[in-house]
Structures are given as structure tokens and as C-alpha cells.
Amino acid sequence: MILYPTLEILNGKCVSLTRGRLDEPVIWHVDPVETARGFVQAGAEWMHLTDMNGLRGEGDDAALIEEIIRAVGIPVQLGGGFRSREAASRWIDKGAGRIVLGTMAIQDPEGVKELAKYHPDQIVVAVDVYQGQLMSDGWRSTSAFGADDFIRAFDGVPLAGIIITDIDADIEDSDGSLGVISGLAAKTRQQVMARGTVRSVDDVARLRYIPNIAGALIGRALLSKDVDLSEALAVARPAPEPTAEFQ
């Protein structure tokens, strides 16, 4: 299982959201570039970066995001308010390893499928669920699609994976969120990345045993130091299989 240490950037600062509320960010007083470099030093092979200004549709953190992509030297999975195929392709050209599409995948699923065919294994679809309903527009609007049907619509498309987030999960208890995510993961052939479920290293261990969970995003728990990234990475990596001794 791949762990994606995660930074959410708003107006040049690292932030976290509580239950998806864009208007109530928790601000972390850390340097975004140095924090991202710290992920690499801990052994991360990927990281996830969200442009919260892009989600809000205001402000511009493009220069900082480019700096982080250049600084880390590992692939970066980038999300945050992409509204056109051209914008997604432009950021791939700028060095993003993958682009995460949520609202665009709901509004223009056929366009996203075509984009995935043009950039195979570089497009990720975000599935954000609130009280059982699929959300869009930075978690502010309810979609007419059901989450199950929406996920199934991308079977056979050359995506890099699907990120599933249960927005309504209580911040102190990941059990409900894990149930929602594991239930949806069983309904797709795509690899699934869980978001919002890791608050301790034990959560990483539990995710390893859920079918079709190929990765997990960890943000707040790293910034609050509730999870040590090096330890979490060690737990996420598969244990070596026993080998027979030959005489």
C-alpha cells in the first residue's frame, strides 16, 4: 500500500479542513516546501498536494506549487479545482505526476475519460461522499449521481486510481469513514486511495487488509505529529514473503 503524505495549500500556507469546510481552515505554521522535503527524507515515494485556492476559485498559489514539485524530487499527485482538460494537461507538462479531478469528472465524465486515455495512469478521480451523497464544487454542492453508479462509470478507463473521501466522518473516529470507503472500494475495479481515515499508525495497519485499498492520504495527522511518517511507511509496506531454503 502506498502512503501519500498530503499538504493542502491556501494563500501560501499549509491548512487542514474539518469536514470539508472551506471557510474554516486550520492553519499550520510550517514552511510548505521544507515540510514537503521532510516527507521525502522520511522515505515517501509519492506525495499529494491540494491547491485550496483552486478549489475556492480565488487566489493563486501556482508559483508555490511549482516550487514544491521541483523541490521534492518524487512524483506529486495534484488536486484542486481543475475545470478543464487544458488545465490538467498544463500541470502534467509542468511536472505533476498525476492530476486529481472531482467536479470535472461529475460535470464532464466523457471528457475525463478521454483525458485519461491521452494521459494513461496520470488521472485520478476524486469521489467525495457526504451523508451518502456524492459532492462536487469543493464539497459544497450535492450531485445528482449516486456514488456507486458514478464509480462504476469509470471501470475500464486507464485511471491511476480513485480517491474516496467520507467528508462527514467524525474527526475523532475513523470507523464510520472506513466502512463507507471499503464499501465503495468493493464496487470498482480501479485501485482506491482512502482519504480521511488515518489518525494513527494502527489505522494504516487496518487499511492494509481491506480489499482494493491500494493507498491512503495522510495530512492532518502528520502536521499534528499524531503519526510519524517513517513508522507509518514501514507499516504500509508489504512484509517480505518467506522463502524456502535450498541445500
C-alpha positions as CSV (number, residue, x, y, z in Angstrom):
1,M,0.0,0.0,0.0
2,I,1.3,3.5,-0.9
3,L,1.0,6.3,1.6
4,Y,0.6,9.8,0.2
5,P,1.8,12.4,2.8
6,T,-0.5,15.3,2.0
7,L,-0.3,19.1,2.0
8,E,-3.3,21.4,1.4
9,I,-2.1,24.9,0.4
10,L,-4.2,28.0,0.9
11,N,-2.8,31.5,0.4
12,G,0.7,30.2,0.7
13,K,0.1,28.3,4.0
14,C,-0.5,24.7,5.0
15,V,-4.0,24.2,6.1
16,S,-6.5,21.4,7.1
17,L,-10.2,21.3,6.7
18,T,-12.8,20.0,9.2
19,R,-15.5,18.0,7.4
20,G,-14.7,19.8,4.2
21,R,-15.5,23.3,5.4
22,L,-13.5,25.6,3.1
23,D,-14.4,28.7,5.2
24,E,-13.0,27.2,8.4
25,P,-9.4,26.1,7.6
26,V,-7.0,25.1,10.4
27,I,-3.7,26.9,9.6
28,W,-0.4,25.1,10.4
29,H,2.6,27.4,10.9
30,V,5.1,25.4,8.9
31,D,7.0,26.0,5.8
32,P,5.3,24.2,2.9
33,V,8.5,23.5,0.9
34,E,10.5,22.3,3.9
35,T,7.6,20.2,5.1
36,A,7.4,18.5,1.7
37,R,11.1,17.9,1.7
38,G,10.7,16.3,5.2
39,F,8.2,13.8,3.6
40,V,11.0,12.7,1.2
41,Q,13.5,12.4,4.0
42,A,11.1,10.1,5.9
43,G,11.0,7.8,2.9
44,A,7.9,8.8,1.0
45,E,7.8,7.7,-2.7
46,W,4.8,9.9,-3.6
47,M,3.1,12.9,-2.1
48,H,-0.3,14.5,-2.6
49,L,-0.8,18.3,-2.9
50,T,-4.1,20.1,-2.9
51,D,-4.5,23.7,-4.2
52,M,-7.2,25.0,-1.9
53,N,-7.2,28.4,-3.8
54,G,-8.1,26.4,-6.9
55,L,-11.0,24.7,-5.0
56,R,-12.2,28.1,-3.8
57,G,-11.8,29.6,-7.3
58,E,-9.9,32.6,-5.9
59,G,-6.2,33.4,-5.2
60,D,-3.2,31.9,-6.9
61,D,-0.6,29.5,-5.4
62,A,0.7,28.3,-8.7
63,A,4.3,29.5,-8.1
64,L,4.5,27.8,-4.7
65,I,3.0,24.6,-6.1
66,E,5.6,24.5,-8.9
67,E,8.3,25.1,-6.3
68,I,7.2,22.2,-4.2
69,I,7.0,19.9,-7.3
70,R,10.6,20.9,-8.2
71,A,11.9,20.6,-4.7
72,V,10.7,17.2,-3.6
73,G,12.1,15.0,-6.4
74,I,9.3,12.5,-6.0
75,P,6.1,12.3,-8.0
76,V,3.4,14.7,-6.8
77,Q,-0.3,13.9,-7.1
78,L,-2.0,17.3,-7.6
79,G,-5.7,18.3,-7.0
80,G,-7.6,21.4,-6.6
81,G,-10.3,22.9,-8.7
82,F,-9.3,21.7,-12.2
83,R,-12.1,22.9,-14.6
84,S,-10.7,22.0,-18.0
85,R,-8.7,19.3,-19.8
86,E,-6.3,22.0,-20.8
87,A,-5.5,23.0,-17.2
88,A,-4.9,19.3,-16.3
89,S,-2.6,18.8,-19.2
90,R,-0.7,22.0,-18.5
91,W,0.1,20.9,-14.9
92,I,1.3,17.5,-16.2
93,D,3.6,19.4,-18.5
94,K,4.8,21.4,-15.5
95,G,5.8,18.2,-13.8
96,A,2.8,16.9,-11.8
97,G,2.9,13.1,-11.7
98,R,-0.9,12.8,-11.5
99,I,-3.9,15.1,-11.7
100,V,-6.9,14.6,-9.4
101,L,-10.3,15.5,-10.9
102,G,-13.5,15.7,-8.9
103,T,-16.1,18.2,-10.0
104,M,-14.9,18.0,-13.6
105,A,-15.4,14.2,-13.5
106,I,-19.0,14.8,-12.4
107,Q,-19.7,17.5,-14.9
108,D,-17.8,16.1,-17.9
109,P,-17.2,12.4,-17.3
110,E,-16.7,11.7,-21.0
111,G,-14.1,14.4,-21.2
112,V,-12.3,13.0,-18.2
113,K,-12.3,9.5,-19.8
114,E,-10.8,10.9,-23.0
115,L,-8.2,12.8,-20.9
116,A,-7.3,9.5,-19.1
117,K,-6.8,7.8,-22.4
118,Y,-4.5,10.6,-23.5
119,H,-2.6,10.6,-20.2
120,P,-2.9,6.9,-19.0
121,D,-2.2,6.3,-15.4
122,Q,-1.9,10.0,-14.7
123,I,-5.5,10.9,-14.0
124,V,-7.2,10.2,-10.6
125,V,-10.9,10.7,-10.0
126,A,-12.0,12.0,-6.6
127,V,-15.2,10.6,-5.1
128,D,-16.3,12.8,-2.1
129,V,-19.2,11.5,-0.1
130,Y,-21.3,13.4,2.5
131,Q,-24.1,11.6,4.2
132,G,-24.2,9.0,1.4
133,Q,-24.4,11.6,-1.4
134,L,-21.7,12.5,-4.0
135,M,-20.4,16.0,-3.6
136,S,-18.9,18.5,-6.1
137,D,-17.6,22.1,-6.3
138,G,-15.1,21.8,-3.5
139,W,-17.6,19.7,-1.3
140,R,-20.2,22.5,-1.5
141,S,-22.8,21.1,-3.9
142,T,-24.7,17.8,-4.0
143,S,-24.5,15.8,-7.2
144,A,-27.4,14.1,-8.8
145,F,-25.2,11.0,-9.3
146,G,-25.1,8.2,-6.8
147,A,-21.6,7.4,-5.6
148,D,-21.9,3.7,-6.6
149,D,-23.0,4.4,-10.2
150,F,-20.5,7.2,-10.6
151,I,-17.6,4.9,-9.6
152,R,-18.8,2.1,-11.9
153,A,-18.9,4.5,-14.8
154,F,-15.1,4.6,-14.8
155,D,-14.5,0.9,-14.9
156,G,-12.2,0.1,-17.8
157,V,-10.8,3.7,-18.0
158,P,-7.0,3.9,-17.7
159,L,-7.1,5.9,-14.5
160,A,-4.2,5.9,-11.9
161,G,-6.9,5.3,-9.3
162,I,-9.8,6.7,-7.4
163,I,-9.6,8.8,-4.1
164,I,-12.6,8.1,-1.9
165,T,-13.3,10.6,1.0
166,D,-16.1,10.4,3.5
167,I,-16.5,14.1,4.3
168,D,-18.9,13.5,7.2
169,A,-16.7,11.2,9.2
170,D,-16.2,12.4,12.8
171,I,-12.7,13.8,13.1
172,E,-12.1,11.6,16.2
173,D,-13.4,8.3,14.9
174,S,-12.5,6.8,11.6
175,D,-14.6,3.6,11.9
176,G,-17.6,5.0,10.0
177,S,-15.5,6.5,7.3
178,L,-13.6,3.2,6.9
179,G,-16.9,1.4,6.4
180,V,-18.1,3.9,3.7
181,I,-14.8,3.7,1.8
182,S,-14.4,0.0,2.0
183,G,-18.0,-0.5,0.7
184,L,-17.4,1.7,-2.3
185,A,-14.0,0.2,-2.9
186,A,-15.6,-3.2,-3.4
187,K,-17.7,-1.7,-6.3
188,T,-14.8,-0.7,-8.6
189,R,-12.0,-2.4,-10.5
190,Q,-9.9,0.7,-10.1
191,Q,-7.3,1.0,-7.4
192,V,-8.7,3.0,-4.5
193,M,-6.9,5.5,-2.2
194,A,-8.6,6.2,1.1
195,R,-8.7,9.8,2.4
196,G,-9.6,11.0,5.9
197,T,-9.2,7.6,7.6
198,V,-5.6,7.7,9.1
199,R,-5.3,9.3,12.5
200,S,-2.8,6.7,13.9
201,V,-0.4,4.1,12.7
202,D,-2.9,1.5,13.7
203,D,-5.3,2.9,11.0
204,V,-2.6,2.3,8.4
205,A,-2.3,-1.4,9.6
206,R,-6.1,-1.8,9.3
207,L,-6.2,-0.3,5.8
208,R,-3.7,-2.9,4.5
209,Y,-6.2,-5.7,5.0
210,I,-9.1,-4.0,3.2
211,P,-9.5,-5.4,-0.4
212,N,-8.8,-3.0,-3.2
213,I,-7.3,-0.3,-1.0
214,A,-4.1,0.5,-2.7
215,G,-3.2,3.7,-0.9
216,A,-4.0,6.3,1.7
217,L,-3.6,10.0,2.0
218,I,-2.3,11.4,5.4
219,G,-2.3,15.1,6.1
220,R,-3.6,16.4,9.4
221,A,-2.2,13.5,11.4
222,L,1.3,14.3,10.1
223,L,1.2,18.0,10.8
224,S,-0.2,17.4,14.3
225,K,2.5,14.8,14.8
226,D,0.0,12.1,15.7
227,V,1.6,9.9,13.1
228,D,5.3,9.5,12.4
229,L,5.6,9.2,8.7
230,S,8.6,6.9,8.8
231,E,6.8,4.5,11.1
232,A,3.6,4.6,9.0
233,L,5.6,3.9,5.8
234,A,7.2,0.9,7.4
235,V,3.7,-0.5,8.4
236,A,2.3,0.2,4.9
237,R,5.0,-1.7,3.0
238,P,4.3,-5.3,2.5
239,A,6.2,-7.7,4.7
240,P,8.7,-9.9,2.8
241,E,7.3,-13.3,1.9
242,P,9.1,-16.3,3.5
243,T,11.4,-18.1,1.1
244,A,12.4,-21.8,1.2
245,E,15.9,-22.7,2.0
246,F,17.7,-24.9,-0.6
247,Q,20.6,-27.1,0.3
